[in-house]
Amino acid sequence: MAGVGRIRLYLEKKVGAIPRNLFLLVGLLLSCTIYSQKIVSKVVVEGNKKTKDAALLKLIRVQPGMAVDSVKMEEDVSRLKRLPSIAHAYFEVRDTNVKDSYEIKYGVEENFTIIPFANIFTSNDDEFAFRVGLQEFNFLGRNMTLGAFFQYDVFSSFGANLRAPFLFSKTFGLSVAYQNLTTQEPVFLDNGTADYRYNNESIEVLGLLNFGSRHQVEAGLNFFTEDYDFLFGATDPNVPQDLVVDKLLFKFIYNYDGIKYYYHYLEGFKSVLNMQYVISNNDALPDFWIGFNDFSYYHRIGPRGNWASRLRLGLASNIETPFAPFAVDNNLNIRGVGNTIDRGTAAIVLNTEYRHTLMDKDWFVLQSNVFIDGGTWRNPGGDFGDFGQSQNLRVYPGVGLRFIHKRIFNAIFRIDYGVGVTQDATRGVVFGIGQYF
């Protein structure tokens, strides 16, 4: 503290006497500032078996030679927790026995990442559909996702995808996907409903940009062909019974993830904006744009409760077409409503539920939930007054269970039963892998 004493004598000559206690306090603060400049000598990761050290160190901001910064380390931990390969992460500051030199350890608990998945949908109209597949969320130990699926929804479908968010650097990656989807789709005409065999074959390439620990942008192209074949039902001379259209889709997605993750418990806010513009080579299905934003909010209630809500606001070109882009569907937005029972050119959907942990063991969690799903749509060619029409409004409360494995990524088997309370209501069971939202 001799240097501090000299500073005191100098100041007293300039400004007069300074109370000793005040100056000791100032000196202590100066000393803390001076001696708190601890330097990172080494950064290590521990606990990972499958994930490559280099794949994790690549994403960590704290580097040797930097000052020890707890804020940056917390951000690193938050980013590691968002990786599909990591179930939990933390940091430790270790003394190296060298003055002002410290080693930073990032400890991780890995997920099992080769995951089969299944979604099953039923309703009281005896509808039945399912999708099964297999995904590896830590391909080659580098947090790449490789997956494939098979779907049966009256007809068979399949697809595959590769997603490598850190392929080129810690901020830039690539996603490639192929799908060949075939379903039986209702088309709503003025004089009734027609059913079409609908096929969509597509190839999609997206660039992935990660900036900061919470922001991600995806942008790219999707080349696809739509094939409509009339099966049965009402007909309209202005609506073709057979139609093949080649299309080009420009896609932009902005994802803000402000969620704090602690195993299956979530706290915070998330927003996903999805904008698309589609160019068509056929006037029967003209060019159009579509955009929607999912706002999600999660709040911890006590040690075992989690309140979760998602609001979707969607808007598209208001073209008077039976092939409108927003669908009312079990798997997408309202549990129990059935498989694609209506379509619209704008949508407002709110899903809210309370999740309560009934059992929490070392690796297994049993969780219950009580939910309300509600939504309304604008009819193709209609106006925003359609949102208030009773025939466009669906409200489905329900209950469900979650069977969760804490060491396997997204290993949440869910069962939900929804019952409609609005006009022309149905009821149904929805099975799936992962939380509904």
Number of C-alpha atoms within 10 A of each C-alpha: 10 7 8 16 13 11 13 18 13 12 13 12 9 9 8 10 11 12 8 10 9 10 15 15 11 13 18 14 12 13 13 11 10 10 10 12 14 16 18 22 19 17 16 13 18 13 13 17 11 16 19 16 15 11 15 22 17 13 16 19 16 20 15 16 12 14 17 23 13 13 8 13 21 14 17 22 19 20 20 23 22 18 18 20 29 25 23 21 23 16 18 13 15 13 13 13 8 8 9 16 19 22 18 21 17 22 18 22 17 22 24 21 23 18 16 15 18 17 19 20 24 22 22 13 11 9 13 15 16 18 18 17 17 16 19 22 26 24 20 13 19 20 24 22 20 20 19 18 18 17 22 17 19 15 14 14 19 18 18 18 17 20 22 21 23 20 17 11 12 18 17 18 19 20 20 17 18 19 18 18 20 22 18 19 23 22 23 19 15 9 10 11 15 19 19 20 18 20 20 18 18 19 17 19 19 21 18 23 20 18 12 11 19 16 14 19 18 21 19 18 18 19 17 19 16 17 16 20 17 19 16 13 14 15 18 12 6 7 13 12 16 12 15 17 17 17 19 18 19 17 20 18 19 17 18 16 17 17 19 16 16 12 15 16 18 18 18 15 18 17 19 17 18 18 18 19 17 17 16 17 13 13 8 14 20 15 17 16 16 19 18 20 19 19 17 22 19 21 17 16 13 8 9 14 19 20 20 21 19 23 18 19 16 23 20 22 18 19 18 13 20 21 17 23 19 23 19 24 18 23 19 13 20 26 35 29 31 26 25 17 14 20 24 28 25 28 24 17 21 20 23 20 21 19 23 20 18 13 12 13 9 8 10 13 18 17 21 20 20 18 22 20 24 21 20 22 30 26 25 23 14 16 13 12 10 18 19 12 12 12 13 20 17 21 23 23 21 20 19 19 21 24 18 24 21 21 20 19 24 21 21 23 19 21 21 21 21 26 21 22 13 15 12 10 14 17 20 22 22 24 22 21 21 18 14 18 13
